[in-house]
Amino acid sequence: MYTNKVLKYFSEPKNYGQIKNPDGLGKVGNPICGDVMWLYFKLGKNKKGEEIIKDIKFETFGCVAAIATSNMIVDLAKGKTIKEALKISKEDIVKALGGLPPIKLHCSVLAVDALTEAIYDYLIHHKKPIPKELEKSHEQIEKEKKIIKQKYKSWITTENKLHKKAKNKPR
Ligand code: FES
């Protein structure tokens, strides 16, 4: 069962929405279930003059756990520097939510991947150095995106074929 915190973060997605002209945008999908998440952030400065994630929002098309973890990662990343945000792990999100059912643990990966991709997007577009680990994660996420495209392409093709067949069937 879900914890009360998971249900709260699912039913009150206060960080849900888009940011116009974001500094970073991450678009990811889960190759197992096909759930999709977009994460946007804008940078600003804190009182010490450090560059931090000032505004951050998400849009997720997915299960309860996907939405709750999306909402939580946004909470965890807000106010952090890029370096600090990169350290947020799926374990941190699950812990902050008071746990997830074991079968739903994989859903938290979507949130971490979306943040990773948004940070990658920011660094690449601002010609900033990309840490090796981030480069590796980005390559892995790109591979998964290709799998999703392939999977959905074949699903859509099959769906269309079935639809055509059903349409042509005499009633
Ligand atoms: S079942 Fe797809 S992310 Fe949860």
Backbone and ligand atoms as CSV (ligand in chain L), in Angstrom:
chain,resi,resn,atom,element,x,y,z
A,1,MET,N,N,0.824,-1.210,0.000
A,1,MET,CA,C,0.000,0.000,0.000
A,1,MET,C,C,0.863,1.266,0.000
A,2,TYR,N,N,0.267,2.337,-0.450
A,2,TYR,CA,C,0.998,3.602,-0.474
A,2,TYR,C,C,0.965,4.284,0.888
A,3,THR,N,N,2.021,5.018,1.217
A,3,THR,CA,C,2.044,5.784,2.461
A,3,THR,C,C,1.148,7.022,2.284
A,4,ASN,N,N,0.783,7.644,3.406
A,4,ASN,CA,C,-0.046,8.853,3.329
A,4,ASN,C,C,0.670,9.949,2.552
A,5,LYS,N,N,1.994,9.987,2.702
A,5,LYS,CA,C,2.763,11.030,2.018
A,5,LYS,C,C,2.702,10.822,0.498
A,6,VAL,N,N,2.806,9.568,0.071
A,6,VAL,CA,C,2.714,9.278,-1.370
A,6,VAL,C,C,1.359,9.752,-1.882
A,7,LEU,N,N,0.309,9.417,-1.145
A,7,LEU,CA,C,-1.046,9.789,-1.578
A,7,LEU,C,C,-1.207,11.309,-1.609
A,8,LYS,N,N,-0.585,11.971,-0.634
A,8,LYS,CA,C,-0.661,13.442,-0.591
A,8,LYS,C,C,0.081,14.039,-1.795
A,9,TYR,N,N,1.272,13.540,-2.046
A,9,TYR,CA,C,2.066,14.069,-3.164
A,9,TYR,C,C,1.453,13.722,-4.513
A,10,PHE,N,N,0.632,12.667,-4.526
A,10,PHE,CA,C,-0.064,12.311,-5.766
A,10,PHE,C,C,-1.296,13.194,-5.962
A,11,SER,N,N,-2.066,13.356,-4.873
A,11,SER,CA,C,-3.345,14.061,-5.020
A,11,SER,C,C,-3.205,15.586,-4.975
A,12,GLU,N,N,-2.070,16.070,-4.464
A,12,GLU,CA,C,-1.852,17.535,-4.442
A,12,GLU,C,C,-0.550,17.867,-5.162
A,13,PRO,N,N,-0.540,17.684,-6.460
A,13,PRO,CA,C,0.722,17.937,-7.188
A,13,PRO,C,C,0.979,19.433,-7.371
A,14,LYS,N,N,1.385,20.081,-6.258
A,14,LYS,CA,C,1.532,21.543,-6.261
A,14,LYS,C,C,2.604,22.045,-7.231
A,15,ASN,N,N,3.500,21.151,-7.599
A,15,ASN,CA,C,4.575,21.579,-8.500
A,15,ASN,C,C,4.274,21.242,-9.954
A,16,TYR,N,N,3.016,20.878,-10.220
A,16,TYR,CA,C,2.639,20.460,-11.564
A,16,TYR,C,C,2.522,21.678,-12.482
A,17,GLY,N,N,3.024,21.584,-13.692
A,17,GLY,CA,C,2.861,22.662,-14.665
A,17,GLY,C,C,4.089,22.851,-15.522
A,18,GLN,N,N,4.043,23.903,-16.337
A,18,GLN,CA,C,5.153,24.195,-17.243
A,18,GLN,C,C,5.851,25.487,-16.823
A,19,ILE,N,N,7.074,25.660,-17.313
A,19,ILE,CA,C,7.781,26.935,-17.134
A,19,ILE,C,C,8.145,27.423,-18.537
A,20,LYS,N,N,7.758,28.652,-18.819
A,20,LYS,CA,C,8.082,29.207,-20.151
A,20,LYS,C,C,9.571,29.500,-20.228
A,21,ASN,N,N,10.162,29.221,-21.366
A,21,ASN,CA,C,11.596,29.424,-21.594
A,21,ASN,C,C,12.441,28.905,-20.421
A,22,PRO,N,N,12.350,27.625,-20.143
A,22,PRO,CA,C,13.140,27.107,-19.010
A,22,PRO,C,C,14.635,27.109,-19.322
A,23,ASP,N,N,15.453,27.139,-18.272
A,23,ASP,CA,C,16.897,27.004,-18.486
A,23,ASP,C,C,17.246,25.546,-18.756
A,24,GLY,N,N,16.461,24.644,-18.167
A,24,GLY,CA,C,16.690,23.213,-18.395
A,24,GLY,C,C,15.366,22.504,-18.597
A,25,LEU,N,N,15.343,21.576,-19.562
A,25,LEU,CA,C,14.124,20.791,-19.817
A,25,LEU,C,C,14.512,19.332,-20.011
A,26,GLY,N,N,13.904,18.459,-19.230
A,26,GLY,CA,C,14.174,17.023,-19.351
A,26,GLY,C,C,12.914,16.290,-19.758
A,27,LYS,N,N,13.022,15.479,-20.819
A,27,LYS,CA,C,11.867,14.704,-21.280
A,27,LYS,C,C,12.261,13.243,-21.249
A,28,VAL,N,N,11.544,12.469,-20.437
A,28,VAL,CA,C,11.902,11.050,-20.337
A,28,VAL,C,C,10.665,10.159,-20.316
A,29,GLY,N,N,10.911,8.868,-20.546
A,29,GLY,CA,C,9.825,7.895,-20.490
A,29,GLY,C,C,10.328,6.624,-19.841
A,30,ASN,N,N,9.407,5.854,-19.316
A,30,ASN,CA,C,9.775,4.578,-18.705
A,30,ASN,C,C,9.572,3.469,-19.736
A,31,PRO,N,N,10.665,2.774,-20.135
A,31,PRO,CA,C,10.535,1.784,-21.200
A,31,PRO,C,C,9.669,0.579,-20.812
A,32,ILE,N,N,9.452,0.375,-19.510
A,32,ILE,CA,C,8.654,-0.790,-19.082
A,32,ILE,C,C,7.163,-0.505,-19.257
A,33,CYS,N,N,6.727,0.650,-18.752
A,33,CYS,CA,C,5.281,0.912,-18.749
A,33,CYS,C,C,4.851,2.006,-19.721
A,34,GLY,N,N,5.818,2.779,-20.226
A,34,GLY,CA,C,5.481,3.841,-21.177
A,34,GLY,C,C,5.072,5.154,-20.522
A,35,ASP,N,N,5.164,5.257,-19.193
A,35,ASP,CA,C,4.837,6.525,-18.530
A,35,ASP,C,C,5.855,7.603,-18.943
A,36,VAL,N,N,5.376,8.845,-18.945
A,36,VAL,CA,C,6.204,9.931,-19.481
A,36,VAL,C,C,6.290,11.081,-18.481
A,37,MET,N,N,7.463,11.708,-18.391
A,37,MET,CA,C,7.624,12.864,-17.501
A,37,MET,C,C,8.436,13.953,-18.191
A,38,TRP,N,N,7.992,15.193,-18.019
A,38,TRP,CA,C,8.747,16.361,-18.464
A,38,TRP,C,C,9.057,17.191,-17.227
A,39,LEU,N,N,10.290,17.660,-17.135
A,39,LEU,CA,C,10.677,18.484,-15.983
A,39,LEU,C,C,11.328,19.780,-16.479
A,40,TYR,N,N,10.878,20.902,-15.937
A,40,TYR,CA,C,11.374,22.223,-16.351
A,40,TYR,C,C,11.994,22.912,-15.140
A,41,PHE,N,N,13.111,23.635,-15.365
A,41,PHE,CA,C,13.594,24.492,-14.271
A,41,PHE,C,C,14.162,25.807,-14.778
A,42,LYS,N,N,14.117,26.767,-13.878
A,42,LYS,CA,C,14.714,28.085,-14.129
A,42,LYS,C,C,15.712,28.348,-13.025
A,43,LEU,N,N,16.841,28.919,-13.368
A,43,LEU,CA,C,17.853,29.211,-12.361
A,43,LEU,C,C,17.713,30.628,-11.824
A,44,GLY,N,N,18.260,30.825,-10.659
A,44,GLY,CA,C,18.284,32.147,-10.040
A,44,GLY,C,C,19.442,32.160,-9.057
A,45,LYS,N,N,19.509,33.189,-8.241
A,45,LYS,CA,C,20.622,33.254,-7.270
A,45,LYS,C,C,20.071,33.189,-5.845
A,46,ASN,N,N,20.840,32.561,-4.958
A,46,ASN,CA,C,20.449,32.597,-3.544
A,46,ASN,C,C,21.116,33.798,-2.864
A,47,LYS,N,N,20.928,33.920,-1.553
A,47,LYS,CA,C,21.455,35.097,-0.836
A,47,LYS,C,C,22.980,35.165,-0.896
A,48,LYS,N,N,23.602,33.987,-1.046
A,48,LYS,CA,C,25.075,33.962,-1.110
A,48,LYS,C,C,25.582,34.263,-2.519
A,49,GLY,N,N,24.641,34.451,-3.465
A,49,GLY,CA,C,25.038,34.728,-4.849
A,49,GLY,C,C,25.296,33.468,-5.649
A,50,GLU,N,N,24.990,32.302,-5.060
A,50,GLU,CA,C,25.203,31.047,-5.794
A,50,GLU,C,C,24.034,30.804,-6.745
A,51,GLU,N,N,24.345,30.167,-7.883
A,51,GLU,CA,C,23.302,29.833,-8.846
A,51,GLU,C,C,22.535,28.614,-8.343
A,52,ILE,N,N,21.228,28.772,-8.218
A,52,ILE,CA,C,20.409,27.673,-7.705
A,52,ILE,C,C,19.183,27.450,-8.592
A,53,ILE,N,N,18.550,26.307,-8.398
A,53,ILE,CA,C,17.292,26.016,-9.091
A,53,ILE,C,C,16.205,26.805,-8.362
A,54,LYS,N,N,15.755,27.851,-9.001
A,54,LYS,CA,C,14.838,28.779,-8.344
A,54,LYS,C,C,13.390,28.333,-8.535
A,55,ASP,N,N,13.083,27.926,-9.747
A,55,ASP,CA,C,11.718,27.487,-10.042
A,55,ASP,C,C,11.805,26.164,-10.775
A,56,ILE,N,N,10.921,25.242,-10.437
A,56,ILE,CA,C,10.992,23.915,-11.053
A,56,ILE,C,C,9.591,23.308,-11.057
A,57,LYS,N,N,9.218,22.743,-12.196
A,57,LYS,CA,C,7.880,22.158,-12.326
A,57,LYS,C,C,7.959,20.879,-13.152
A,58,PHE,N,N,6.879,20.102,-13.090
A,58,PHE,CA,C,6.868,18.855,-13.866
A,58,PHE,C,C,5.496,18.619,-14.487
A,59,GLU,N,N,5.520,17.798,-15.512
A,59,GLU,CA,C,4.280,17.256,-16.072
A,59,GLU,C,C,4.531,15.759,-16.219
A,60,THR,N,N,3.667,14.963,-15.612
A,60,THR,CA,C,3.852,13.519,-15.689
A,60,THR,C,C,2.557,12.843,-16.104
A,61,PHE,N,N,2.688,11.963,-17.076
A,61,PHE,CA,C,1.571,11.138,-17.485
A,61,PHE,C,C,1.929,9.745,-16.994
A,62,GLY,N,N,1.368,9.373,-15.839
A,62,GLY,CA,C,1.785,8.084,-15.306
A,62,GLY,C,C,1.013,7.659,-14.074
A,63,CYS,N,N,1.566,6.675,-13.386
A,63,CYS,CA,C,0.888,6.052,-12.250
A,63,CYS,C,C,1.011,6.938,-10.990
A,64,VAL,N,N,0.366,6.500,-9.924
A,64,VAL,CA,C,0.389,7.224,-8.637
A,64,VAL,C,C,1.843,7.460,-8.192
A,65,ALA,N,N,2.643,6.403,-8.255
A,65,ALA,CA,C,4.033,6.516,-7.794
A,65,ALA,C,C,4.833,7.460,-8.688
A,66,ALA,N,N,4.564,7.433,-9.978
A,66,ALA,CA,C,5.296,8.310,-10.911
A,66,ALA,C,C,4.988,9.770,-10.593
A,67,ILE,N,N,3.721,10.071,-10.330
A,67,ILE,CA,C,3.334,11.459,-10.040
A,67,ILE,C,C,3.860,11.894,-8.668
A,68,ALA,N,N,3.734,11.017,-7.677
A,68,ALA,CA,C,4.222,11.366,-6.330
A,68,ALA,C,C,5.739,11.575,-6.338
A,69,THR,N,N,6.470,10.723,-7.035
A,69,THR,CA,C,7.936,10.870,-7.048
A,69,THR,C,C,8.344,12.103,-7.864
A,70,SER,N,N,7.581,12.420,-8.914
A,70,SER,CA,C,7.861,13.632,-9.707
A,70,SER,C,C,7.700,14.860,-8.823
A,71,ASN,N,N,6.590,14.874,-8.092
A,71,ASN,CA,C,6.280,15.998,-7.209
A,71,ASN,C,C,7.349,16.129,-6.119
A,72,MET,N,N,7.833,14.995,-5.637
A,72,MET,CA,C,8.830,15.013,-4.561
A,72,MET,C,C,10.197,15.470,-5.059
A,73,ILE,N,N,10.610,15.006,-6.245
A,73,ILE,CA,C,11.961,15.396,-6.704
A,73,ILE,C,C,12.019,16.905,-6.940
A,74,VAL,N,N,10.907,17.456,-7.378
A,74,VAL,CA,C,10.839,18.888,-7.608
A,74,VAL,C,C,10.998,19.631,-6.276
A,75,ASP,N,N,10.361,19.109,-5.243
A,75,ASP,CA,C,10.501,19.683,-3.898
A,75,ASP,C,C,11.952,19.598,-3.425
A,76,LEU,N,N,12.559,18.429,-3.659
A,76,LEU,CA,C,13.924,18.207,-3.176
A,76,LEU,C,C,14.948,19.067,-3.938
A,77,ALA,N,N,14.686,19.305,-5.220
A,77,ALA,CA,C,15.668,20.026,-6.042
A,77,ALA,C,C,15.571,21.545,-5.908
A,78,LYS,N,N,14.399,22.026,-5.510
A,78,LYS,CA,C,14.188,23.476,-5.413
A,78,LYS,C,C,15.163,24.101,-4.405
A,79,GLY,N,N,15.852,25.155,-4.837
A,79,GLY,CA,C,16.793,25.843,-3.942
A,79,GLY,C,C,18.183,25.235,-3.937
A,80,LYS,N,N,18.371,24.146,-4.675
A,80,LYS,CA,C,19.692,23.498,-4.693
A,80,LYS,C,C,20.527,24.010,-5.866
A,81,THR,N,N,21.853,23.911,-5.723
A,81,THR,CA,C,22.732,24.214,-6.844
A,81,THR,C,C,22.649,23.012,-7.792
A,82,ILE,N,N,23.145,23.193,-9.005
A,82,ILE,CA,C,23.138,22.102,-9.995
A,82,ILE,C,C,23.910,20.896,-9.435
A,83,LYS,N,N,25.044,21.200,-8.821
A,83,LYS,CA,C,25.892,20.132,-8.271
A,83,LYS,C,C,25.121,19.343,-7.199
A,84,GLU,N,N,24.427,20.062,-6.338
A,84,GLU,CA,C,23.659,19.393,-5.264
A,84,GLU,C,C,22.488,18.607,-5.853
A,85,ALA,N,N,21.820,19.197,-6.840
A,85,ALA,CA,C,20.650,18.539,-7.433
A,85,ALA,C,C,21.040,17.225,-8.106
A,86,LEU,N,N,22.250,17.209,-8.676
A,86,LEU,CA,C,22.701,15.987,-9.354
A,86,LEU,C,C,22.896,14.824,-8.378
A,87,LYS,N,N,23.009,15.159,-7.106
A,87,LYS,CA,C,23.240,14.097,-6.098
A,87,LYS,C,C,21.935,13.450,-5.634
A,88,ILE,N,N,20.781,14.011,-6.016
A,88,ILE,CA,C,19.507,13.439,-5.546
A,88,ILE,C,C,19.323,12.067,-6.199
A,89,SER,N,N,19.109,11.062,-5.359
A,89,SER,CA,C,18.979,9.695,-5.874
A,89,SER,C,C,17.538,9.209,-5.724
A,90,LYS,N,N,17.247,8.102,-6.367
A,90,LYS,CA,C,15.894,7.548,-6.222
A,90,LYS,C,C,15.647,7.107,-4.782
A,91,GLU,N,N,16.727,6.712,-4.099
A,91,GLU,CA,C,16.591,6.329,-2.688
A,91,GLU,C,C,16.163,7.544,-1.847
A,92,ASP,N,N,16.713,8.714,-2.174
A,92,ASP,CA,C,16.337,9.938,-1.436
A,92,ASP,C,C,14.843,10.206,-1.606
A,93,ILE,N,N,14.364,10.032,-2.836
A,93,ILE,CA,C,12.946,10.326,-3.116
A,93,ILE,C,C,12.050,9.333,-2.374
A,94,VAL,N,N,12.408,8.065,-2.471
A,94,VAL,CA,C,11.601,7.029,-1.828
A,94,VAL,C,C,11.584,7.255,-0.310
A,95,LYS,N,N,12.744,7.594,0.238
A,95,LYS,CA,C,12.839,7.847,1.678
A,95,LYS,C,C,11.957,9.043,2.061
A,96,ALA,N,N,12.039,10.101,1.277
A,96,ALA,CA,C,11.257,11.307,1.585
A,96,ALA,C,C,9.756,11.036,1.513
A,97,LEU,N,N,9.378,10.040,0.735
A,97,LEU,CA,C,7.948,9.703,0.616
A,97,LEU,C,C,7.521,8.669,1.663
A,98,GLY,N,N,8.463,8.254,2.492
A,98,GLY,CA,C,8.152,7.253,3.524
A,98,GLY,C,C,8.045,5.855,2.956
A,99,GLY,N,N,8.625,5.654,1.765
A,99,GLY,CA,C,8.652,4.320,1.154
A,99,GLY,C,C,7.680,4.192,-0.009
A,100,LEU,N,N,7.932,3.151,-0.818
A,100,LEU,CA,C,7.046,2.816,-1.947
A,100,LEU,C,C,6.879,1.300,-1.941
A,101,PRO,N,N,5.753,0.791,-2.413
A,101,PRO,CA,C,5.640,-0.667,-2.519
A,101,PRO,C,C,6.758,-1.183,-3.439
A,102,PRO,N,N,7.379,-2.326,-3.104
A,102,PRO,CA,C,8.524,-2.810,-3.895
A,102,PRO,C,C,8.246,-2.840,-5.397
A,103,ILE,N,N,7.037,-3.194,-5.781
A,103,ILE,CA,C,6.691,-3.288,-7.205
A,103,ILE,C,C,6.689,-1.921,-7.889
A,104,LYS,N,N,6.665,-0.857,-7.069
A,104,LYS,CA,C,6.601,0.505,-7.615
A,104,LYS,C,C,7.937,1.247,-7.517
A,105,LEU,N,N,8.957,0.577,-7.023
A,105,LEU,CA,C,10.245,1.266,-6.834
A,105,LEU,C,C,10.819,1.785,-8.147
A,106,HIS,N,N,10.590,1.040,-9.230
A,106,HIS,CA,C,11.156,1.456,-10.526
A,106,HIS,C,C,10.582,2.800,-10.997
A,107,CYS,N,N,9.394,3.161,-10.491
A,107,CYS,CA,C,8.744,4.405,-10.933
A,107,CYS,C,C,9.566,5.634,-10.545
A,108,SER,N,N,10.337,5.497,-9.442
A,108,SER,CA,C,11.120,6.652,-8.972
A,108,SER,C,C,12.259,6.990,-9.937
A,109,VAL,N,N,12.617,6.034,-10.795
A,109,VAL,CA,C,13.710,6.266,-11.747
A,109,VAL,C,C,13.330,7.369,-12.733
A,110,LEU,N,N,12.053,7.397,-13.073
A,110,LEU,CA,C,11.566,8.391,-14.035
A,110,LEU,C,C,11.899,9.813,-13.566
A,111,ALA,N,N,11.643,10.077,-12.288
A,111,ALA,CA,C,11.884,11.412,-11.732
A,111,ALA,C,C,13.372,11.764,-11.766
A,112,VAL,N,N,14.212,10.812,-11.370
A,112,VAL,CA,C,15.661,11.082,-11.360
A,112,VAL,C,C,16.152,11.303,-12.793
A,113,ASP,N,N,15.652,10.492,-13.715
A,113,ASP,CA,C,16.072,10.642,-15.115
A,113,ASP,C,C,15.649,12.006,-15.678
A,114,ALA,N,N,14.450,12.447,-15.315
A,114,ALA,CA,C,13.962,13.727,-15.846
A,114,ALA,C,C,14.836,14.878,-15.342
A,115,LEU,N,N,15.209,14.830,-14.067
A,115,LEU,CA,C,16.075,15.878,-13.520
A,115,LEU,C,C,17.460,15.811,-14.178
A,116,THR,N,N,17.974,14.603,-14.324
A,116,THR,CA,C,19.272,14.405,-14.977
A,116,THR,C,C,19.259,15.024,-16.371
A,117,GLU,N,N,18.210,14.724,-17.132
A,117,GLU,CA,C,18.113,15.224,-18.507
A,117,GLU,C,C,17.945,16.748,-18.550
A,118,ALA,N,N,17.205,17.294,-17.597
A,118,ALA,CA,C,17.018,18.746,-17.566
A,118,ALA,C,C,18.358,19.437,-17.269
A,119,ILE,N,N,19.131,18.858,-16.365
A,119,ILE,CA,C,20.447,19.431,-16.041
A,119,ILE,C,C,21.391,19.294,-17.242
A,120,TYR,N,N,21.336,18.137,-17.875
A,120,TYR,CA,C,22.166,17.908,-19.076
A,120,TYR,C,C,21.811,18.954,-20.135
A,121,ASP,N,N,20.516,19.149,-20.327
A,121,ASP,CA,C,20.015,20.108,-21.313
A,121,ASP,C,C,20.564,21.514,-21.014
A,122,TYR,N,N,20.531,21.880,-19.743
A,122,TYR,CA,C,21.038,23.204,-19.343
A,122,TYR,C,C,22.537,23.322,-19.625
A,123,LEU,N,N,23.311,22.326,-19.192
A,123,LEU,CA,C,24.770,22.406,-19.340
A,123,LEU,C,C,25.181,22.429,-20.811
A,124,ILE,N,N,24.537,21.583,-21.617
A,124,ILE,CA,C,24.917,21.484,-23.036
A,124,ILE,C,C,24.578,22.786,-23.777
A,125,HIS,N,N,23.424,23.372,-23.452
A,125,HIS,CA,C,23.026,24.597,-24.151
A,125,HIS,C,C,23.785,25.831,-23.678
A,126,HIS,N,N,24.419,25.725,-22.530
A,126,HIS,CA,C,25.213,26.851,-22.033
A,126,HIS,C,C,26.716,26.562,-22.135
A,127,LYS,N,N,27.014,25.528,-22.934
A,127,LYS,CA,C,28.413,25.151,-23.202
A,127,LYS,C,C,29.230,25.025,-21.915
A,128,LYS,N,N,28.604,24.375,-20.920
A,128,LYS,CA,C,29.310,24.162,-19.644
A,128,LYS,C,C,29.823,22.735,-19.623
A,129,PRO,N,N,30.881,22.480,-18.845
A,129,PRO,CA,C,31.413,21.107,-18.797
A,129,PRO,C,C,30.390,20.106,-18.259
A,130,ILE,N,N,30.367,18.923,-18.889
A,130,ILE,CA,C,29.430,17.871,-18.465
A,130,ILE,C,C,30.201,16.836,-17.650
A,131,PRO,N,N,29.815,16.617,-16.385
A,131,PRO,CA,C,30.506,15.580,-15.607
A,131,PRO,C,C,30.353,14.201,-16.286
A,132,LYS,N,N,31.404,13.393,-16.154
A,132,LYS,CA,C,31.415,12.070,-16.804
A,132,LYS,C,C,30.191,11.229,-16.456
A,133,GLU,N,N,29.856,11.208,-15.168
A,133,GLU,CA,C,28.713,10.398,-14.709
A,133,GLU,C,C,27.419,10.842,-15.385
A,134,LEU,N,N,27.284,12.165,-15.543
A,134,LEU,CA,C,26.083,12.719,-16.168
A,134,LEU,C,C,26.020,12.313,-17.640
A,135,GLU,N,N,27.171,12.373,-18.295
A,135,GLU,CA,C,27.251,11.967,-19.714
A,135,GLU,C,C,26.792,10.515,-19.853
A,136,LYS,N,N,27.280,9.662,-18.950
A,136,LYS,CA,C,26.924,8.232,-18.986
A,136,LYS,C,C,25.419,8.052,-18.799
A,137,SER,N,N,24.863,8.729,-17.782
A,137,SER,CA,C,23.426,8.606,-17.517
A,137,SER,C,C,22.629,9.076,-18.724
A,138,HIS,N,N,23.078,10.178,-19.340
A,138,HIS,CA,C,22.371,10.722,-20.502
A,138,HIS,C,C,22.355,9.694,-21.645
A,139,GLU,N,N,23.508,9.057,-21.876
A,139,GLU,CA,C,23.582,8.058,-22.955
A,139,GLU,C,C,22.615,6.911,-22.693
A,140,GLN,N,N,22.549,6.480,-21.431
A,140,GLN,CA,C,21.645,5.383,-21.060
A,140,GLN,C,C,20.181,5.791,-21.284
A,141,ILE,N,N,19.862,7.007,-20.896
A,141,ILE,CA,C,18.480,7.495,-21.056
A,141,ILE,C,C,18.127,7.589,-22.547
A,142,GLU,N,N,19.087,8.042,-23.346
A,142,GLU,CA,C,18.852,8.130,-24.802
A,142,GLU,C,C,18.548,6.755,-25.373
A,143,LYS,N,N,19.298,5.743,-24.904
A,143,LYS,CA,C,19.066,4.366,-25.364
A,143,LYS,C,C,17.638,3.944,-25.034
A,144,GLU,N,N,17.210,4.251,-23.809
A,144,GLU,CA,C,15.852,3.875,-23.382
A,144,GLU,C,C,14.792,4.594,-24.209
A,145,LYS,N,N,15.085,5.847,-24.563
A,145,LYS,CA,C,14.131,6.605,-25.380
A,145,LYS,C,C,13.923,5.905,-26.724
A,146,LYS,N,N,15.020,5.390,-27.285
A,146,LYS,CA,C,14.918,4.686,-28.574
A,146,LYS,C,C,14.043,3.445,-28.418
A,147,ILE,N,N,14.230,2.726,-27.290
A,147,ILE,CA,C,13.424,1.513,-27.040
A,147,ILE,C,C,11.944,1.897,-26.998
A,148,ILE,N,N,11.643,2.976,-26.281
A,148,ILE,CA,C,10.247,3.409,-26.150
A,148,ILE,C,C,9.665,3.738,-27.528
A,149,LYS,N,N,10.448,4.490,-28.325
A,149,LYS,CA,C,9.973,4.874,-29.658
A,149,LYS,C,C,9.648,3.634,-30.462
A,150,GLN,N,N,10.581,2.661,-30.432
A,150,GLN,CA,C,10.400,1.428,-31.186
A,150,GLN,C,C,9.151,0.689,-30.714
A,151,LYS,N,N,9.052,0.583,-29.372
A,151,LYS,CA,C,7.947,-0.153,-28.762
A,151,LYS,C,C,6.611,0.470,-29.166
A,152,TYR,N,N,6.571,1.803,-29.054
A,152,TYR,CA,C,5.302,2.479,-29.351
A,152,TYR,C,C,4.992,2.467,-30.830
A,153,LYS,N,N,6.067,2.529,-31.654
A,153,LYS,CA,C,5.861,2.484,-33.094
A,153,LYS,C,C,5.178,1.169,-33.452
A,154,SER,N,N,5.707,0.063,-32.877
A,154,SER,CA,C,5.121,-1.232,-33.228
A,154,SER,C,C,3.720,-1.375,-32.620
A,155,TRP,N,N,3.512,-0.785,-31.423
A,155,TRP,CA,C,2.178,-0.850,-30.827
A,155,TRP,C,C,1.174,-0.083,-31.696
A,156,ILE,N,N,1.594,1.125,-32.105
A,156,ILE,CA,C,0.688,1.955,-32.907
A,156,ILE,C,C,0.375,1.255,-34.228
A,157,THR,N,N,1.414,0.688,-34.857
A,157,THR,CA,C,1.198,-0.009,-36.119
A,157,THR,C,C,0.219,-1.165,-35.915
A,158,THR,N,N,0.426,-1.966,-34.865
A,158,THR,CA,C,-0.469,-3.097,-34.587
A,158,THR,C,C,-1.890,-2.594,-34.317
A,159,GLU,N,N,-1.981,-1.544,-33.493
A,159,GLU,CA,C,-3.298,-0.960,-33.180
A,159,GLU,C,C,-4.022,-0.560,-34.452
A,160,ASN,N,N,-3.291,0.152,-35.335
A,160,ASN,CA,C,-3.888,0.622,-36.583
A,160,ASN,C,C,-4.366,-0.554,-37.434
A,161,LYS,N,N,-3.510,-1.593,-37.494
A,161,LYS,CA,C,-3.870,-2.771,-38.292
A,161,LYS,C,C,-5.148,-3.395,-37.742
A,162,LEU,N,N,-5.192,-3.551,-36.405
A,162,LEU,CA,C,-6.367,-4.169,-35.763
A,162,LEU,C,C,-7.612,-3.327,-36.018
A,163,HIS,N,N,-7.403,-2.010,-35.918
A,163,HIS,CA,C,-8.512,-1.086,-36.122
A,163,HIS,C,C,-9.070,-1.214,-37.542
A,164,LYS,N,N,-8.146,-1.281,-38.526
A,164,LYS,CA,C,-8.540,-1.421,-39.928
A,164,LYS,C,C,-9.320,-2.726,-40.122
A,165,LYS,N,N,-8.757,-3.814,-39.540
A,165,LYS,CA,C,-9.390,-5.136,-39.677
A,165,LYS,C,C,-10.814,-5.079,-39.130
A,166,ALA,N,N,-10.940,-4.492,-37.926
A,166,ALA,CA,C,-12.245,-4.420,-37.268
A,166,ALA,C,C,-13.232,-3.615,-38.111
A,167,LYS,N,N,-12.698,-2.554,-38.734
A,167,LYS,CA,C,-13.557,-1.679,-39.551
A,167,LYS,C,C,-14.085,-2.414,-40.788
A,168,ASN,N,N,-13.192,-3.266,-41.374
A,168,ASN,CA,C,-13.550,-3.969,-42.606
A,168,ASN,C,C,-14.398,-5.225,-42.375
A,169,LYS,N,N,-14.502,-5.621,-41.126
A,169,LYS,CA,C,-15.251,-6.835,-40.801
A,169,LYS,C,C,-16.745,-6.614,-41.082
A,170,PRO,N,N,-17.396,-7.539,-41.794
A,170,PRO,CA,C,-18.842,-7.366,-41.985
A,170,PRO,C,C,-19.592,-7.515,-40.657
A,171,ARG,N,N,-20.578,-6.689,-40.399
A,171,ARG,CA,C,-21.303,-6.769,-39.113
A,171,ARG,C,C,-22.613,-7.519,-39.246
L,1,FES,S1,S,4.009,2.187,-13.638
L,1,FES,FE1,FE,5.041,3.521,-14.993
L,1,FES,S2,S,6.191,4.834,-13.761
L,1,FES,FE2,FE,4.925,3.727,-12.447
